[in-house]
Amino acid sequence: MISYMGDRDEGAKGGFLLLDGQSFEPKELWSSELLSFGYDFWYQPRHDIMVSSEFGSPCAFKKGFNPSEVPTHYGKDAIFLEMEREKVVEDG
């Protein structure tokens, strides 16, 4: 599993690329709709859980940090996902 931090236009949408464990060929691309911002992740397949942190839009941090862009170009959440269903775990 490889996380990526933005789309091809350097926007915020991150996502995940799943590689085959034997051949390392791309196996599946997890929708960037799962996350507002991409960054790091941890997963435990035996418990069907994954947590991903948010960072920011590549278009913002590539040019240097600007505090005025924090509300629109940087994330603040930890996202929990069910790996089997590739779905965000909802509260409640």
C-alpha positions in Angstrom: 0.0 0.0 0.0 1.3 3.4 -1.0 -0.3 6.7 0.0 -0.3 9.7 -2.2 -0.8 13.3 -1.2 -2.6 15.0 -4.1 -4.1 14.7 -7.5 -2.4 15.5 -10.8 -3.3 19.2 -10.5 -1.6 19.3 -7.0 -4.9 19.6 -5.3 -5.8 18.2 -1.9 -7.3 14.8 -2.7 -5.0 12.0 -1.5 -5.5 8.3 -1.9 -3.9 4.9 -1.8 -2.4 2.6 -4.4 -2.5 -1.1 -3.5 0.3 -3.2 -5.1 0.3 -7.0 -5.5 2.3 -8.6 -2.7 4.2 -10.9 -5.1 4.7 -9.0 -8.3 4.5 -5.4 -7.0 2.2 -4.7 -10.0 -0.6 -2.1 -9.3 -3.6 -4.0 -8.1 -6.1 -1.4 -7.0 -6.5 2.4 -6.7 -8.5 3.5 -3.7 -10.7 6.5 -4.5 -9.4 9.9 -3.5 -13.0 10.6 -2.4 -12.1 8.7 0.9 -9.9 11.5 2.1 -9.9 15.3 2.0 -6.1 15.4 2.3 -3.7 12.6 2.0 -0.6 11.8 4.0 0.5 8.9 6.3 -1.4 5.7 7.2 -1.3 2.7 9.4 -3.3 -0.5 8.8 -4.1 -3.8 10.5 -5.6 -6.1 7.9 -6.5 -8.8 10.5 -8.8 -6.3 12.2 -10.0 -4.7 9.0 -9.0 -1.2 10.1 -6.8 1.6 8.7 -6.2 5.1 10.0 -4.9 7.9 7.8 -3.7 11.3 8.8 -4.1 14.5 6.8 -1.4 16.9 5.8 -2.2 19.4 3.0 -2.5 20.3 -0.7 0.8 19.9 -2.6 0.0 23.2 -4.4 0.2 24.9 -0.9 3.2 23.3 0.8 5.4 23.1 -2.3 5.7 26.9 -2.4 6.2 27.2 1.4 4.0 27.5 4.4 1.6 30.4 4.5 -0.5 30.6 7.7 -3.4 32.2 5.8 -3.8 28.9 3.7 -4.3 26.7 6.8 -8.2 26.7 6.8 -8.4 25.8 3.1 -5.2 23.9 2.1 -4.3 21.8 5.2 -6.1 19.0 7.0 -6.6 18.4 10.7 -8.3 14.9 11.0 -7.4 11.3 11.4 -9.7 9.2 9.2 -10.5 5.6 10.1 -11.4 3.2 7.3 -12.8 -0.3 6.9 -10.2 -1.9 4.6 -12.4 -4.7 3.2 -15.1 -2.3 2.1 -12.8 0.7 1.5 -15.2 2.8 3.5 -14.8 5.5 6.1 -15.9 4.4 9.5 -18.7 6.7 10.6 -19.2 8.0 14.1 -22.0 6.3 16.1 
